[in-house]
Amino acid sequence: MTRLFLLIFSITGVTCAGIGVVIALTIGQDTLQPILIWAASGSLVGIAASWVIARKLIDA
């Protein structure tokens, strides 16, 4: 489970963090701190999504 989770997180974590950065820039927050906060929140979403995806793949 852990290996699969980490493999999936390497894709979804980066993707969700990138989406967070795009959201930050779209709403006009173009300084370092808001961009890092949005990227970190995107990574947290990526952790949750990776866990769900890995669990579904193992159960299938």
mmCIF file as gemmi writes it, N, C-alpha and C atoms, coordinates in Angstrom:
data_model
loop_
_atom_site.group_PDB
_atom_site.id
_atom_site.type_symbol
_atom_site.label_atom_id
_atom_site.label_alt_id
_atom_site.label_comp_id
_atom_site.label_asym_id
_atom_site.label_entity_id
_atom_site.label_seq_id
_atom_site.pdbx_PDB_ins_code
_atom_site.Cartn_x
_atom_site.Cartn_y
_atom_site.Cartn_z
_atom_site.occupancy
_atom_site.B_iso_or_equiv
_atom_site.pdbx_formal_charge
_atom_site.auth_seq_id
_atom_site.auth_asym_id
_atom_site.pdbx_PDB_model_num
ATOM 1 N N . MET Axp A 1 ? 0.825 -1.193 0 1 0 ? 1 A 1
ATOM 2 C CA . MET Axp A 1 ? 0 0 0 1 0 ? 1 A 1
ATOM 3 C C . MET Axp A 1 ? 0.867 1.255 0 1 0 ? 1 A 1
ATOM 4 N N . THR Axp A 2 ? 1.918 1.248 0.818 1 0 ? 2 A 1
ATOM 5 C CA . THR Axp A 2 ? 2.755 2.441 0.936 1 0 ? 2 A 1
ATOM 6 C C . THR Axp A 2 ? 3.472 2.756 -0.376 1 0 ? 2 A 1
ATOM 7 N N . ARG Axp A 3 ? 3.984 1.73 -1.034 1 0 ? 3 A 1
ATOM 8 C CA . ARG Axp A 3 ? 4.692 1.966 -2.304 1 0 ? 3 A 1
ATOM 9 C C . ARG Axp A 3 ? 3.754 2.514 -3.362 1 0 ? 3 A 1
ATOM 10 N N . LEU Axp A 4 ? 2.566 1.937 -3.433 1 0 ? 4 A 1
ATOM 11 C CA . LEU Axp A 4 ? 1.581 2.402 -4.409 1 0 ? 4 A 1
ATOM 12 C C . LEU Axp A 4 ? 1.163 3.831 -4.097 1 0 ? 4 A 1
ATOM 13 N N . PHE Axp A 5 ? 0.932 4.114 -2.815 1 0 ? 5 A 1
ATOM 14 C CA . PHE Axp A 5 ? 0.563 5.467 -2.393 1 0 ? 5 A 1
ATOM 15 C C . PHE Axp A 5 ? 1.637 6.48 -2.797 1 0 ? 5 A 1
ATOM 16 N N . LEU Axp A 6 ? 2.895 6.153 -2.54 1 0 ? 6 A 1
ATOM 17 C CA . LEU Axp A 6 ? 3.982 7.079 -2.875 1 0 ? 6 A 1
ATOM 18 C C . LEU Axp A 6 ? 4.121 7.278 -4.38 1 0 ? 6 A 1
ATOM 19 N N . LEU Axp A 7 ? 3.91 6.218 -5.128 1 0 ? 7 A 1
ATOM 20 C CA . LEU Axp A 7 ? 3.979 6.328 -6.58 1 0 ? 7 A 1
ATOM 21 C C . LEU Axp A 7 ? 2.867 7.235 -7.109 1 0 ? 7 A 1
ATOM 22 N N . ILE Axp A 8 ? 1.674 7.035 -6.608 1 0 ? 8 A 1
ATOM 23 C CA . ILE Axp A 8 ? 0.55 7.858 -7.05 1 0 ? 8 A 1
ATOM 24 C C . ILE Axp A 8 ? 0.724 9.295 -6.561 1 0 ? 8 A 1
ATOM 25 N N . PHE Axp A 9 ? 1.237 9.455 -5.337 1 0 ? 9 A 1
ATOM 26 C CA . PHE Axp A 9 ? 1.439 10.805 -4.81 1 0 ? 9 A 1
ATOM 27 C C . PHE Axp A 9 ? 2.462 11.589 -5.615 1 0 ? 9 A 1
ATOM 28 N N . SER Axp A 10 ? 3.451 10.899 -6.184 1 0 ? 10 A 1
ATOM 29 C CA . SER Axp A 10 ? 4.452 11.608 -6.983 1 0 ? 10 A 1
ATOM 30 C C . SER Axp A 10 ? 3.824 12.273 -8.2 1 0 ? 10 A 1
ATOM 31 N N . ILE Axp A 11 ? 2.683 11.778 -8.618 1 0 ? 11 A 1
ATOM 32 C CA . ILE Axp A 11 ? 1.98 12.385 -9.75 1 0 ? 11 A 1
ATOM 33 C C . ILE Axp A 11 ? 0.913 13.366 -9.26 1 0 ? 11 A 1
ATOM 34 N N . THR Axp A 12 ? 0.045 12.911 -8.365 1 0 ? 12 A 1
ATOM 35 C CA . THR Axp A 12 ? -1.077 13.756 -7.945 1 0 ? 12 A 1
ATOM 36 C C . THR Axp A 12 ? -0.63 14.916 -7.066 1 0 ? 12 A 1
ATOM 37 N N . GLY Axp A 13 ? 0.394 14.718 -6.258 1 0 ? 13 A 1
ATOM 38 C CA . GLY Axp A 13 ? 0.861 15.806 -5.392 1 0 ? 13 A 1
ATOM 39 C C . GLY Axp A 13 ? 1.379 16.992 -6.184 1 0 ? 13 A 1
ATOM 40 N N . VAL Axp A 14 ? 2.187 16.695 -7.18 1 0 ? 14 A 1
ATOM 41 C CA . VAL Axp A 14 ? 2.735 17.762 -8.023 1 0 ? 14 A 1
ATOM 42 C C . VAL Axp A 14 ? 1.631 18.434 -8.835 1 0 ? 14 A 1
ATOM 43 N N . THR Axp A 15 ? 0.709 17.627 -9.34 1 0 ? 15 A 1
ATOM 44 C CA . THR Axp A 15 ? -0.381 18.175 -10.137 1 0 ? 15 A 1
ATOM 45 C C . THR Axp A 15 ? -1.261 19.095 -9.301 1 0 ? 15 A 1
ATOM 46 N N . CYS Axp A 16 ? -1.646 18.64 -8.119 1 0 ? 16 A 1
ATOM 47 C CA . CYS Axp A 16 ? -2.507 19.452 -7.26 1 0 ? 16 A 1
ATOM 48 C C . CYS Axp A 16 ? -1.779 20.706 -6.761 1 0 ? 16 A 1
ATOM 49 N N . ALA Axp A 17 ? -0.493 20.592 -6.465 1 0 ? 17 A 1
ATOM 50 C CA . ALA Axp A 17 ? 0.28 21.771 -6.061 1 0 ? 17 A 1
ATOM 51 C C . ALA Axp A 17 ? 0.349 22.78 -7.204 1 0 ? 17 A 1
ATOM 52 N N . GLY Axp A 18 ? 0.53 22.298 -8.416 1 0 ? 18 A 1
ATOM 53 C CA . GLY Axp A 18 ? 0.543 23.191 -9.582 1 0 ? 18 A 1
ATOM 54 C C . GLY Axp A 18 ? -0.795 23.869 -9.789 1 0 ? 18 A 1
ATOM 55 N N . ILE Axp A 19 ? -1.871 23.137 -9.57 1 0 ? 19 A 1
ATOM 56 C CA . ILE Axp A 19 ? -3.204 23.736 -9.669 1 0 ? 19 A 1
ATOM 57 C C . ILE Axp A 19 ? -3.362 24.823 -8.611 1 0 ? 19 A 1
ATOM 58 N N . GLY Axp A 20 ? -2.84 24.57 -7.409 1 0 ? 20 A 1
ATOM 59 C CA . GLY Axp A 20 ? -2.89 25.585 -6.358 1 0 ? 20 A 1
ATOM 60 C C . GLY Axp A 20 ? -2.136 26.845 -6.734 1 0 ? 20 A 1
ATOM 61 N N . VAL Axp A 21 ? -0.981 26.697 -7.358 1 0 ? 21 A 1
ATOM 62 C CA . VAL Axp A 21 ? -0.208 27.867 -7.794 1 0 ? 21 A 1
ATOM 63 C C . VAL Axp A 21 ? -0.966 28.635 -8.871 1 0 ? 21 A 1
ATOM 64 N N . VAL Axp A 22 ? -1.576 27.926 -9.798 1 0 ? 22 A 1
ATOM 65 C CA . VAL Axp A 22 ? -2.354 28.586 -10.852 1 0 ? 22 A 1
ATOM 66 C C . VAL Axp A 22 ? -3.529 29.346 -10.243 1 0 ? 22 A 1
ATOM 67 N N . ILE Axp A 23 ? -4.193 28.757 -9.257 1 0 ? 23 A 1
ATOM 68 C CA . ILE Axp A 23 ? -5.303 29.448 -8.585 1 0 ? 23 A 1
ATOM 69 C C . ILE Axp A 23 ? -4.801 30.72 -7.916 1 0 ? 23 A 1
ATOM 70 N N . ALA Axp A 24 ? -3.664 30.623 -7.215 1 0 ? 24 A 1
ATOM 71 C CA . ALA Axp A 24 ? -3.112 31.795 -6.531 1 0 ? 24 A 1
ATOM 72 C C . ALA Axp A 24 ? -2.811 32.913 -7.518 1 0 ? 24 A 1
ATOM 73 N N . LEU Axp A 25 ? -2.214 32.571 -8.641 1 0 ? 25 A 1
ATOM 74 C CA . LEU Axp A 25 ? -1.87 33.595 -9.62 1 0 ? 25 A 1
ATOM 75 C C . LEU Axp A 25 ? -3.106 34.154 -10.314 1 0 ? 25 A 1
ATOM 76 N N . THR Axp A 26 ? -4.12 33.315 -10.505 1 0 ? 26 A 1
ATOM 77 C CA . THR Axp A 26 ? -5.344 33.762 -11.166 1 0 ? 26 A 1
ATOM 78 C C . THR Axp A 26 ? -6.097 34.778 -10.321 1 0 ? 26 A 1
ATOM 79 N N . ILE Axp A 27 ? -6.099 34.581 -9 1 0 ? 27 A 1
ATOM 80 C CA . ILE Axp A 27 ? -6.838 35.517 -8.152 1 0 ? 27 A 1
ATOM 81 C C . ILE Axp A 27 ? -5.987 36.714 -7.736 1 0 ? 27 A 1
ATOM 82 N N . GLY Axp A 28 ? -4.796 36.817 -8.291 1 0 ? 28 A 1
ATOM 83 C CA . GLY Axp A 28 ? -3.988 38.023 -8.117 1 0 ? 28 A 1
ATOM 84 C C . GLY Axp A 28 ? -3.03 37.987 -6.938 1 0 ? 28 A 1
ATOM 85 N N . GLN Axp A 29 ? -2.822 36.851 -6.325 1 0 ? 29 A 1
ATOM 86 C CA . GLN Axp A 29 ? -1.867 36.762 -5.223 1 0 ? 29 A 1
ATOM 87 C C . GLN Axp A 29 ? -0.517 36.366 -5.806 1 0 ? 29 A 1
ATOM 88 N N . ASP Axp A 30 ? 0.3 37.369 -6.098 1 0 ? 30 A 1
ATOM 89 C CA . ASP Axp A 30 ? 1.537 37.092 -6.834 1 0 ? 30 A 1
ATOM 90 C C . ASP Axp A 30 ? 2.801 37.301 -6.001 1 0 ? 30 A 1
ATOM 91 N N . THR Axp A 31 ? 2.673 37.217 -4.688 1 0 ? 31 A 1
ATOM 92 C CA . THR Axp A 31 ? 3.866 37.257 -3.849 1 0 ? 31 A 1
ATOM 93 C C . THR Axp A 31 ? 4.185 35.847 -3.372 1 0 ? 31 A 1
ATOM 94 N N . LEU Axp A 32 ? 5.334 35.685 -2.752 1 0 ? 32 A 1
ATOM 95 C CA . LEU Axp A 32 ? 5.822 34.339 -2.425 1 0 ? 32 A 1
ATOM 96 C C . LEU Axp A 32 ? 4.952 33.602 -1.411 1 0 ? 32 A 1
ATOM 97 N N . GLN Axp A 33 ? 4.577 34.27 -0.33 1 0 ? 33 A 1
ATOM 98 C CA . GLN Axp A 33 ? 3.867 33.577 0.743 1 0 ? 33 A 1
ATOM 99 C C . GLN Axp A 33 ? 2.518 33.001 0.3 1 0 ? 33 A 1
ATOM 100 N N . PRO Axp A 34 ? 1.649 33.753 -0.371 1 0 ? 34 A 1
ATOM 101 C CA . PRO Axp A 34 ? 0.39 33.133 -0.806 1 0 ? 34 A 1
ATOM 102 C C . PRO Axp A 34 ? 0.592 31.999 -1.804 1 0 ? 34 A 1
ATOM 103 N N . ILE Axp A 35 ? 1.578 32.122 -2.667 1 0 ? 35 A 1
ATOM 104 C CA . ILE Axp A 35 ? 1.834 31.06 -3.64 1 0 ? 35 A 1
ATOM 105 C C . ILE Axp A 35 ? 2.27 29.787 -2.922 1 0 ? 35 A 1
ATOM 106 N N . LEU Axp A 36 ? 3.137 29.92 -1.917 1 0 ? 36 A 1
ATOM 107 C CA . LEU Axp A 36 ? 3.572 28.745 -1.164 1 0 ? 36 A 1
ATOM 108 C C . LEU Axp A 36 ? 2.422 28.13 -0.366 1 0 ? 36 A 1
ATOM 109 N N . ILE Axp A 37 ? 1.552 28.967 0.179 1 0 ? 37 A 1
ATOM 110 C CA . ILE Axp A 37 ? 0.4 28.459 0.929 1 0 ? 37 A 1
ATOM 111 C C . ILE Axp A 37 ? -0.528 27.687 0.004 1 0 ? 37 A 1
ATOM 112 N N . TRP Axp A 38 ? -0.804 28.235 -1.183 1 0 ? 38 A 1
ATOM 113 C CA . TRP Axp A 38 ? -1.671 27.536 -2.141 1 0 ? 38 A 1
ATOM 114 C C . TRP Axp A 38 ? -1.023 26.245 -2.625 1 0 ? 38 A 1
ATOM 115 N N . ALA Axp A 39 ? 0.287 26.256 -2.837 1 0 ? 39 A 1
ATOM 116 C CA . ALA Axp A 39 ? 0.973 25.034 -3.271 1 0 ? 39 A 1
ATOM 117 C C . ALA Axp A 39 ? 0.942 23.975 -2.167 1 0 ? 39 A 1
ATOM 118 N N . ALA Axp A 40 ? 1.121 24.386 -0.924 1 0 ? 40 A 1
ATOM 119 C CA . ALA Axp A 40 ? 1.062 23.437 0.188 1 0 ? 40 A 1
ATOM 120 C C . ALA Axp A 40 ? -0.343 22.864 0.341 1 0 ? 40 A 1
ATOM 121 N N . SER Axp A 41 ? -1.368 23.72 0.195 1 0 ? 41 A 1
ATOM 122 C CA . SER Axp A 41 ? -2.74 23.193 0.285 1 0 ? 41 A 1
ATOM 123 C C . SER Axp A 41 ? -3.026 22.241 -0.859 1 0 ? 41 A 1
ATOM 124 N N . GLY Axp A 42 ? -2.501 22.516 -2.033 1 0 ? 42 A 1
ATOM 125 C CA . GLY Axp A 42 ? -2.672 21.598 -3.143 1 0 ? 42 A 1
ATOM 126 C C . GLY Axp A 42 ? -2 20.263 -2.874 1 0 ? 42 A 1
ATOM 127 N N . SER Axp A 43 ? -0.848 20.306 -2.225 1 0 ? 43 A 1
ATOM 128 C CA . SER Axp A 43 ? -0.168 19.056 -1.875 1 0 ? 43 A 1
ATOM 129 C C . SER Axp A 43 ? -0.97 18.251 -0.86 1 0 ? 43 A 1
ATOM 130 N N . LEU Axp A 44 ? -1.616 18.93 0.07 1 0 ? 44 A 1
ATOM 131 C CA . LEU Axp A 44 ? -2.468 18.225 1.037 1 0 ? 44 A 1
ATOM 132 C C . LEU Axp A 44 ? -3.65 17.563 0.341 1 0 ? 44 A 1
ATOM 133 N N . VAL Axp A 45 ? -4.219 18.251 -0.625 1 0 ? 45 A 1
ATOM 134 C CA . VAL Axp A 45 ? -5.29 17.636 -1.414 1 0 ? 45 A 1
ATOM 135 C C . VAL Axp A 45 ? -4.741 16.439 -2.181 1 0 ? 45 A 1
ATOM 136 N N . GLY Axp A 46 ? -3.517 16.561 -2.681 1 0 ? 46 A 1
ATOM 137 C CA . GLY Axp A 46 ? -2.879 15.459 -3.387 1 0 ? 46 A 1
ATOM 138 C C . GLY Axp A 46 ? -2.642 14.257 -2.497 1 0 ? 46 A 1
ATOM 139 N N . ILE Axp A 47 ? -2.327 14.485 -1.223 1 0 ? 47 A 1
ATOM 140 C CA . ILE Axp A 47 ? -2.152 13.375 -0.284 1 0 ? 47 A 1
ATOM 141 C C . ILE Axp A 47 ? -3.47 12.629 -0.108 1 0 ? 47 A 1
ATOM 142 N N . ALA Axp A 48 ? -4.54 13.385 0.111 1 0 ? 48 A 1
ATOM 143 C CA . ALA Axp A 48 ? -5.847 12.752 0.292 1 0 ? 48 A 1
ATOM 144 C C . ALA Axp A 48 ? -6.274 11.999 -0.967 1 0 ? 48 A 1
ATOM 145 N N . ALA Axp A 49 ? -6.082 12.616 -2.117 1 0 ? 49 A 1
ATOM 146 C CA . ALA Axp A 49 ? -6.471 11.972 -3.37 1 0 ? 49 A 1
ATOM 147 C C . ALA Axp A 49 ? -5.641 10.712 -3.622 1 0 ? 49 A 1
ATOM 148 N N . SER Axp A 50 ? -4.363 10.763 -3.329 1 0 ? 50 A 1
ATOM 149 C CA . SER Axp A 50 ? -3.499 9.597 -3.522 1 0 ? 50 A 1
ATOM 150 C C . SER Axp A 50 ? -3.912 8.448 -2.623 1 0 ? 50 A 1
ATOM 151 N N . TRP Axp A 51 ? -4.262 8.76 -1.397 1 0 ? 51 A 1
ATOM 152 C CA . TRP Axp A 51 ? -4.694 7.72 -0.46 1 0 ? 51 A 1
ATOM 153 C C . TRP Axp A 51 ? -5.959 7.034 -0.962 1 0 ? 51 A 1
ATOM 154 N N . VAL Axp A 52 ? -6.929 7.842 -1.421 1 0 ? 52 A 1
ATOM 155 C CA . VAL Axp A 52 ? -8.191 7.284 -1.923 1 0 ? 52 A 1
ATOM 156 C C . VAL Axp A 52 ? -7.945 6.437 -3.172 1 0 ? 52 A 1
ATOM 157 N N . ILE Axp A 53 ? -7.14 6.937 -4.082 1 0 ? 53 A 1
ATOM 158 C CA . ILE Axp A 53 ? -6.868 6.213 -5.328 1 0 ? 53 A 1
ATOM 159 C C . ILE Axp A 53 ? -6.144 4.896 -5.035 1 0 ? 53 A 1
ATOM 160 N N . ALA Axp A 54 ? -5.137 4.938 -4.152 1 0 ? 54 A 1
ATOM 161 C CA . ALA Axp A 54 ? -4.391 3.719 -3.817 1 0 ? 54 A 1
ATOM 162 C C . ALA Axp A 54 ? -5.313 2.702 -3.151 1 0 ? 54 A 1
ATOM 163 N N . ARG Axp A 55 ? -6.178 3.152 -2.267 1 0 ? 55 A 1
ATOM 164 C CA . ARG Axp A 55 ? -7.113 2.245 -1.588 1 0 ? 55 A 1
ATOM 165 C C . ARG Axp A 55 ? -8.06 1.599 -2.585 1 0 ? 55 A 1
ATOM 166 N N . LYS Axp A 56 ? -8.572 2.393 -3.538 1 0 ? 56 A 1
ATOM 167 C CA . LYS Axp A 56 ? -9.491 1.851 -4.549 1 0 ? 56 A 1
ATOM 168 C C . LYS Axp A 56 ? -8.773 0.839 -5.443 1 0 ? 56 A 1
ATOM 169 N N . LEU Axp A 57 ? -7.533 1.095 -5.798 1 0 ? 57 A 1
ATOM 170 C CA . LEU Axp A 57 ? -6.789 0.166 -6.642 1 0 ? 57 A 1
ATOM 171 C C . LEU Axp A 57 ? -6.491 -1.14 -5.919 1 0 ? 57 A 1
ATOM 172 N N . ILE Axp A 58 ? -6.194 -1.071 -4.641 1 0 ? 58 A 1
ATOM 173 C CA . ILE Axp A 58 ? -5.914 -2.289 -3.884 1 0 ? 58 A 1
ATOM 174 C C . ILE Axp A 58 ? -7.189 -3.108 -3.688 1 0 ? 58 A 1
ATOM 175 N N . ASP Axp A 59 ? -8.309 -2.429 -3.448 1 0 ? 59 A 1
ATOM 176 C CA . ASP Axp A 59 ? -9.583 -3.133 -3.257 1 0 ? 59 A 1
ATOM 177 C C . ASP Axp A 59 ? -10.13 -3.746 -4.53 1 0 ? 59 A 1
ATOM 178 N N . ALA Axp A 60 ? -9.694 -3.245 -5.662 1 0 ? 60 A 1
ATOM 179 C CA . ALA Axp A 60 ? -10.239 -3.743 -6.941 1 0 ? 60 A 1
ATOM 180 C C . ALA Axp A 60 ? -9.668 -5.094 -7.323 1 0 ? 60 A 1
